[in-house]
Amino acid sequence: MWLGHEDNVPHGVFDPTHYLEAIYEGTHRYPESKDVVMAEILASLDGVKLNEYVEALIATR
């Protein structure tokens, strides 16, 4: 979503302490099985072992 060119509008990854008026509202969504399969296909095309990557991320929690 494009919110404009104004200086008080955050763009991309931003520090939320610099934009106190910006509030993120969303709902955590678990991927459907077809999304996981598509992610595995795309990762494998780039030589990424997705399962190992996910396991490493989980291990850092």
Secondary structure, DSSP 8 states (H G I E B T S, - for coil): ----S-TTS--SS--GGG-TT-----------HHHHHHHHHHHHHTT--HHHHHHHHHHT-
